[in-house]
Amino acid sequence: MTRLILIALALVATSVTACGGDDFPARTVASGATDNGDKPGESDMENTTLRLSVNGRSFTATLAGNTSAEALKARLAQGAVSVRMNDYGDMEKVGDLGFTLPRNDRPTTTAPGDLILYQGNSLVIYYDTNSWNFTRLGHVDGVSTRAEMLGLLGGAGEVTVTLSLPGVQDRAE
């Protein structure tokens, strides 16, 4: 009987570990390697960083590790995308991307700075919290409060946010 309980506990621990984690890529550790086993010197930073520009101010976000973020990167490799966004519910700015990305919806509680895909075609930038089934696209680097995120977005009201990949020239005409 004890053996069966130990086996059951081992299976539960294995399944929790296998299903756990988040959508964000491994972080670079002090040695230069990433904590997901990459070789020293390899860096995903250029591939996982998104640039956002609002009213002449630029800041970065780290993209999530899912097919939605990959599809967004592929689209941005063709050139920058501008999204007109408006406040909604005193917690977010939302705007139509103008194209559809694959969805990876899962129960999510947002935080200030979260970049979310809603319904496959809307970009949402949270400056407060919310819980729903969303697709996480990334998180604005260094943001943890409502005031910080609203400051980057220029406060309340309509704003145009331009998304681009660092190092990619705008090829859109």
C-alpha positions, 0 to 999 in steps of 0.5 A: 500500500505504501508503495502505491502511494509513493508511486502516485505521489511521484506521478503527480509531482512529475505531471505538475512539473511538466505542466507548470511554468509560464510562456516566457523564454528562459532568462540569461544567467550570469555565465552567458548561458540560458537557464534552459540548457543553451550553450554559453554565448547563445542569446535569445534576447534579440529574438524575444524582444519587442519594441513599442513606441508611443508619442516618441518614447520607446520601450521594450517588452519580452515576448512570451514563448508561444505560437502567437508571439512567434506569429507576431514576430514573423509579421513584424519581421515584414515591418512595424505595425501601428495600432490605435488603442483606447482605454477600456474598463479603467484597466487596459488599452485595446486596439485592432491589430488589422490581422489575426494571430493564432490563439493560445487562450488559457485562464490568465490573471493580468498585471500592469505591463502584460501584452495580451492577444484578445479574440485573435485580432486585438492587442491589449496592453494592461495597466491594471489587473483582470482575469479571463481566458487570454493569450499572453503575448509578452510583458513590458520590461521593468513595469510592475505598477499601474502608474509605470504602465500609464506613464509609458502609454501617456496616460488615459485616452486614445494613443497609437502604439507602434510595434517593431522588432529591434534591428528590423528596418520598417519595410512597410510602404 
